[in-house]
Amino acid sequence: MKEKIKSIPILNLDNYKNYYKINPSMPFLVKGYVKKWVAYKKWTFKFFIEQYPDLIVSISSKKNGYKTFNCELEKFIKLIRKGDNEFDFTLHSWLFELNAPELCLDYKPDLVFENWFEDLPFYIKPKVKFIFIGSKNTGTTLHQDPINSSAWNALIKGQKKWYFFPPTQKIAKHYFEYETLIKQDFKKIKPLEIVQNQGDLVYIPPNWFHCVYNTENYISLSENFMNETNYTNVLQYFKSFNQVGYISILEKLIKEKTTYNI
């Protein structure tokens, strides 16, 4: 029987690769990982205002039932910086690769986070690169990442508090709002918690339930990926929906990748 998970490991640049190789199904945090990227110093609120002032983005607010609204990026960021405690809108899941692909040049994950999705044909390649921008005292609902993929989240600015539940854990609806978790309002089960500071990276394995509470105004970057650690999970997802076209192309890619790695 596996030992009960008691906490999220906090790792550094020297030991996280070995840990990940042995424990790809466990979440962890890497201190200072993001500081080596150009994006870490370059991506400020001022940078996004100057470079993309008229870019139309979709924002949402819990107070408005997560209904989305279109807004110019400059206007949105200025409202965040104004510091109004009543302003709880977030720019959630900006698919920047579509309208600002040059930003992809500002970061480069290590090979351990290699993303096989990049080698899929464009017409079935999932959109997996996101920028998140928002104000303090906001958060997400409890969720699992899409298509059984893994993900990493790099915090450029701010601070986040994460709450994790293992895939095998039965989650009551009581936990699906982050307010419940930040109040420590636990009934029968307690999540694994960790604080992500500016410059840290959090790794999210397939199918782990998680939600985030933003304690400060923030800018973060996230990418979902498939590689040798999780391709069986991703393939199973598409097989469960009997998506024959996707399955055949994925199986071909997986065969090429695993044969090459051998």
PyMOL commands that set and color helices and strands:
alter all, ss='L'
color gray80, all
select helices_A, chain A and resi 16-22+33-36+38-42+45-51+62-64+73-82+96-99+101-106+111-113+116-119+146-148+173-175+178-182+231-240+244-261
alter helices_A, ss='H'
color red, helices_A
select strands_A, chain A and resi 10-11+28-30+56-61+68-72+89-94+129-134+138-139+150-157+159-165+192-197+201-204+209-214+218-225
alter strands_A, ss='S'
color yellow, strands_A
deselect
rebuild
show_as cartoon
